[in-house]
Amino acid sequence: MRNLLYGCILMILGIFLAMGYDWAKENFVPSPLPPSRPKQGSIRYPEIDYLRENALRKLADIPPFERQQLRDSLDLAITTLDSWLAKIRTAQPDVICVGETHDDLTRTFLATRFFPKYPVDVLMLEITHDDLAILVKLIESGSSRLSMLEADVAEVIRAARAANARVSVHGIEETRSQRVARFKTRTGSREQSIVDNFHADFRSGRQHAVLYGALHCIDEPNWFLGRMREGRGRRIGSTLSVNVVNAHGSGETEAFVNFLQELELPAPPFVVPHTAMLHAEVYAWFPHLTQSFRQYDAVIVF
């Protein structure tokens, strides 16, 4: 009987110790550090740097005249962020689909370098209307950081409002009722729900920015931008798809950026305004760019 009592006591103590450990871990162990910002020219992915080395070797093997042509084409295909922003402010596309990777570094870049210099009338986000209403109230009450898809979006909204005090912010993500309805009818898709929500909040003659996961901004019929460009009988006007890419977000992108640095081309942040202008050899040397660059009208590398 005494042994049973001791066993129960030890078991209870074990439970409390486990609970205490979980509580201490949650409240005292520091959270993981955010991704670091490597210094310009540094290499975070040495195992992928062979792409840069291979590209430099292949460039050196090209006859001098063709080599200079390729270098000139790269120079023409890349521009500074500020120059590009000035041009699209003049062109004023009706809709710019800004593709991102849902991380704090990208959101910080958008809040400090993109939206302050590209005022929009309408900002559309990857969140439902009801959830956005709660989030906006928290922002207006002074909350410094608020997550949307695990990355801070409060500063993005504040930056858009600072650039245009009359900007309207909408959540166009598929709602629960839309999801239930399409499951019941076995028709539609998440992308079509997003498109429908977009059209409900679209205002002709105003500049719209849609901030979504990058794949939603590719010009393919199964994704948001492709469906929107189809129009389905509705005229949207001019559209522009942009992928916002961290120079050190992947080994392939990093290798490409460091290759450009070897050629003394502009350092990030820079823009490829027309991804079709990048030389075919470049896409062959850095095949990853076929997905991260070529599927978009333009790419911002920061």
C-alpha positions as CSV (number, residue, x, y, z in Angstrom):
1,M,0.0,0.0,0.0
2,R,2.9,2.4,0.9
3,N,4.6,1.6,-2.3
4,L,1.5,2.4,-4.3
5,L,1.2,5.7,-2.4
6,Y,4.8,6.6,-3.2
7,G,4.2,5.7,-6.8
8,C,1.3,8.0,-7.0
9,I,3.2,10.8,-5.4
10,L,6.1,10.3,-7.9
11,M,3.7,10.3,-10.8
12,I,2.1,13.5,-9.6
13,L,5.5,15.2,-9.1
14,G,6.5,14.0,-12.6
15,I,3.4,15.6,-14.1
16,F,4.0,18.9,-12.3
17,L,7.7,18.9,-13.4
18,A,6.7,18.3,-17.0
19,M,4.1,21.2,-16.8
20,G,6.7,23.4,-15.2
21,Y,9.3,22.6,-17.9
22,D,6.8,23.4,-20.7
23,W,5.9,26.7,-19.0
24,A,9.5,27.7,-18.5
25,K,10.4,26.7,-22.1
26,E,7.5,28.8,-23.4
27,N,8.2,31.9,-21.2
28,F,12.0,31.9,-20.7
29,V,13.7,30.1,-23.6
30,P,14.4,32.7,-26.3
31,S,12.5,32.3,-29.6
32,P,14.5,31.3,-32.6
33,L,16.3,34.2,-34.2
34,P,14.8,35.5,-37.5
35,P,16.8,34.7,-40.7
36,S,20.0,36.7,-40.7
37,R,20.9,39.3,-43.3
38,P,24.2,38.3,-44.8
39,K,26.6,41.1,-45.6
40,Q,26.7,42.1,-49.3
41,G,28.5,39.4,-51.3
42,S,28.5,36.8,-48.5
43,I,27.5,33.3,-49.1
44,R,24.9,31.6,-47.0
45,Y,24.6,28.5,-49.2
46,P,28.1,27.4,-50.1
47,E,26.8,24.1,-51.4
48,I,24.9,25.9,-54.2
49,D,27.6,28.4,-55.1
50,Y,28.8,26.0,-57.9
51,L,26.1,27.6,-60.0
52,R,27.8,31.0,-59.8
53,E,31.2,29.4,-60.5
54,N,29.8,27.4,-63.5
55,A,28.1,30.5,-64.9
56,L,31.4,32.5,-64.7
57,R,33.3,29.7,-66.5
58,K,30.7,29.4,-69.2
59,L,30.7,33.2,-69.7
60,A,34.5,33.1,-70.0
61,D,34.2,30.4,-72.7
62,I,32.0,32.5,-74.9
63,P,33.7,34.4,-77.7
64,P,34.5,38.1,-76.7
65,F,31.9,39.7,-78.9
66,E,29.1,37.4,-77.7
67,R,30.3,37.7,-74.1
68,Q,29.9,41.5,-74.3
69,Q,26.5,41.2,-75.9
70,L,25.4,39.0,-73.0
71,R,26.8,41.4,-70.4
72,D,25.1,44.3,-72.1
73,S,21.8,42.4,-72.2
74,L,22.1,41.8,-68.4
75,D,22.8,45.5,-67.9
76,L,19.6,46.4,-69.9
77,A,17.5,43.8,-68.1
78,I,18.2,45.1,-64.6
79,T,17.3,48.5,-63.1
80,T,17.4,50.1,-59.6
81,L,14.3,49.8,-57.4
82,D,13.7,53.5,-57.3
83,S,13.9,53.9,-61.1
84,W,11.4,51.1,-61.6
85,L,9.0,52.4,-58.9
86,A,9.0,55.8,-60.6
87,K,8.1,54.2,-64.0
88,I,5.2,52.1,-62.7
89,R,3.9,55.1,-60.7
90,T,3.7,56.8,-64.1
91,A,2.3,53.8,-65.9
92,Q,-0.2,53.2,-63.1
93,P,-1.4,49.6,-63.6
94,D,-4.9,49.0,-62.3
95,V,-3.8,45.9,-60.4
96,I,-0.3,44.9,-59.2
97,C,-0.2,41.4,-57.8
98,V,2.7,41.4,-55.3
99,G,3.9,37.8,-54.7
100,E,5.7,37.1,-51.4
101,T,6.9,34.2,-49.2
102,H,5.2,35.2,-45.9
103,D,8.3,36.1,-43.9
104,D,9.3,39.1,-41.8
105,L,12.2,40.2,-44.0
106,T,9.9,40.4,-47.0
107,R,7.2,42.3,-45.1
108,T,9.8,44.7,-43.7
109,F,11.1,45.4,-47.1
110,L,7.6,46.0,-48.5
111,A,6.8,48.3,-45.5
112,T,10.0,50.3,-45.8
113,R,10.9,50.4,-49.5
114,F,7.9,49.4,-51.6
115,F,4.6,50.9,-50.3
116,P,6.1,54.2,-49.1
117,K,7.1,54.9,-52.8
118,Y,4.1,53.2,-54.5
119,P,0.9,54.6,-53.0
120,V,-2.2,52.5,-53.8
121,D,-5.9,53.2,-53.5
122,V,-6.8,49.7,-52.5
123,L,-4.8,47.1,-50.7
124,M,-6.0,43.5,-50.8
125,L,-4.6,40.9,-48.4
126,E,-4.5,37.1,-48.0
127,I,-7.0,37.1,-45.1
128,T,-10.7,36.9,-44.7
129,H,-12.8,40.1,-44.4
130,D,-13.8,39.2,-40.8
131,D,-10.3,38.4,-39.6
132,L,-9.0,41.6,-41.2
133,A,-11.6,43.7,-39.4
134,I,-10.2,42.3,-36.0
135,L,-6.6,42.9,-37.2
136,V,-7.3,46.5,-38.2
137,K,-8.9,47.3,-34.9
138,L,-5.8,45.9,-33.1
139,I,-3.5,48.1,-35.4
140,E,-5.6,51.2,-34.6
141,S,-5.4,50.4,-30.9
142,G,-1.5,50.5,-31.1
143,S,-0.5,46.9,-31.5
144,S,3.1,46.9,-32.9
145,R,3.2,43.5,-34.4
146,L,0.3,41.4,-35.9
147,S,0.8,38.2,-37.9
148,M,-0.8,37.3,-41.1
149,L,0.3,33.8,-42.2
150,E,3.0,33.9,-39.5
151,A,4.6,37.2,-40.6
152,D,4.0,40.7,-39.4
153,V,1.6,42.6,-41.6
154,A,0.9,45.6,-39.3
155,E,3.7,47.7,-40.7
156,V,2.6,46.9,-44.3
157,I,-0.8,48.3,-43.6
158,R,0.6,51.3,-41.7
159,A,3.0,52.0,-44.7
160,A,0.1,51.9,-47.2
161,R,-1.9,54.2,-45.0
162,A,1.0,56.6,-44.6
163,A,1.5,56.8,-48.4
164,N,-2.2,57.3,-49.0
165,A,-4.4,58.2,-46.0
166,R,-7.5,57.2,-48.0
167,V,-6.4,53.7,-48.9
168,S,-9.0,51.0,-48.3
169,V,-7.8,47.6,-47.1
170,H,-9.7,44.4,-47.9
171,G,-9.4,40.8,-47.1
172,I,-10.2,38.7,-50.1
173,E,-9.2,35.2,-48.9
174,E,-11.8,32.4,-49.3
175,T,-14.3,32.4,-46.4
176,R,-15.5,29.4,-44.5
177,S,-19.0,29.7,-46.0
178,Q,-17.5,29.8,-49.5
179,R,-15.4,26.7,-48.8
180,V,-18.4,24.9,-47.4
181,A,-20.5,25.8,-50.4
182,R,-18.0,24.5,-52.9
183,F,-17.6,21.3,-51.0
184,K,-21.3,20.8,-51.0
185,T,-21.7,21.5,-54.7
186,R,-18.3,20.0,-55.7
187,T,-17.7,23.0,-57.9
188,G,-15.3,26.0,-57.8
189,S,-11.9,26.3,-56.1
190,R,-10.1,28.4,-53.6
191,E,-8.6,30.5,-56.4
192,Q,-12.1,31.2,-57.9
193,S,-13.3,32.3,-54.4
194,I,-10.4,34.7,-54.2
195,V,-11.2,36.0,-57.7
196,D,-14.9,36.5,-56.8
197,N,-13.9,38.4,-53.6
198,F,-11.5,40.5,-55.6
199,H,-14.2,41.5,-58.1
200,A,-16.5,42.4,-55.2
201,D,-14.0,44.9,-53.9
202,F,-12.6,46.1,-57.2
203,R,-13.2,49.7,-58.0
204,S,-12.6,50.8,-61.6
205,G,-10.2,53.8,-62.0
206,R,-8.3,53.1,-58.8
207,Q,-4.9,51.5,-58.2
208,H,-5.0,48.1,-56.5
209,A,-2.3,46.1,-54.9
210,V,-2.9,42.4,-54.1
211,L,-0.4,41.0,-51.6
212,Y,-0.5,37.2,-51.8
213,G,1.7,34.1,-51.8
214,A,3.9,34.3,-54.9
215,L,2.2,31.4,-56.8
216,H,-1.1,33.2,-56.8
217,C,0.5,35.9,-58.9
218,I,1.7,33.7,-61.8
219,D,-0.1,33.9,-65.1
220,E,-1.5,30.4,-65.1
221,P,-5.2,29.5,-65.5
222,N,-5.4,27.6,-62.2
223,W,-4.1,30.5,-60.1
224,F,-5.5,33.9,-59.1
225,L,-3.8,36.2,-61.6
226,G,-4.4,33.9,-64.5
227,R,-8.1,33.6,-63.7
228,M,-8.4,37.3,-63.1
229,R,-6.7,38.1,-66.5
230,E,-9.2,35.8,-68.2
231,G,-11.7,38.4,-67.0
232,R,-14.7,36.0,-67.3
233,G,-16.5,38.9,-69.1
234,R,-15.3,41.6,-66.7
235,R,-12.8,44.3,-67.7
236,I,-10.1,44.9,-65.2
237,G,-7.6,47.0,-67.2
238,S,-3.9,46.7,-67.0
239,T,-2.3,44.2,-64.6
240,L,1.3,43.6,-63.4
241,S,2.6,40.5,-61.6
242,V,5.7,40.9,-59.4
243,N,7.6,38.4,-57.4
244,V,9.5,39.8,-54.4
245,V,12.6,37.7,-53.7
246,N,15.1,37.8,-50.9
247,A,18.6,37.7,-52.4
248,H,19.6,35.2,-49.8
249,G,16.3,33.4,-49.6
250,S,17.6,30.4,-51.5
251,G,20.9,29.1,-52.7
252,E,19.9,29.5,-56.3
253,T,18.9,33.1,-56.0
254,E,21.9,33.9,-54.0
255,A,24.2,32.3,-56.6
256,F,22.6,34.4,-59.3
257,V,22.9,37.6,-57.3
258,N,26.6,37.0,-56.5
259,F,27.1,36.2,-60.2
260,L,25.8,39.7,-61.0
261,Q,28.1,41.2,-58.4
262,E,31.0,39.6,-60.2
263,L,29.9,41.5,-63.3
264,E,29.7,44.7,-61.3
265,L,25.9,45.0,-61.9
266,P,23.6,46.8,-59.4
267,A,23.4,45.2,-56.0
268,P,20.1,44.5,-54.3
269,P,17.6,45.9,-54.1
270,F,17.2,45.8,-57.9
271,V,14.4,44.9,-60.3
272,V,14.1,42.8,-63.5
273,P,11.2,44.9,-65.0
274,H,10.6,42.4,-67.9
275,T,11.7,38.9,-67.0
276,A,11.5,37.9,-70.7
277,M,14.5,40.2,-71.3
278,L,16.9,38.0,-69.3
279,H,19.1,36.2,-71.7
280,A,18.3,32.5,-72.4
281,E,21.8,31.5,-71.3
282,V,21.1,33.0,-67.9
283,Y,18.0,30.9,-67.4
284,A,20.1,27.9,-68.5
285,W,22.9,28.6,-66.0
286,F,20.4,29.3,-63.2
287,P,17.4,26.9,-63.9
288,H,15.7,27.8,-60.7
289,L,15.0,31.3,-62.1
290,T,12.6,29.7,-64.6
291,Q,10.1,29.4,-61.7
292,S,11.0,32.3,-59.5
293,F,11.5,34.8,-62.3
294,R,10.1,33.8,-65.6
295,Q,6.6,33.1,-64.4
296,Y,6.2,36.8,-63.4
297,D,6.1,40.0,-65.4
298,A,8.8,41.5,-63.1
299,V,10.9,40.5,-60.1
300,I,12.2,42.6,-57.2
301,V,15.3,41.2,-55.6
302,F,16.1,42.7,-52.2
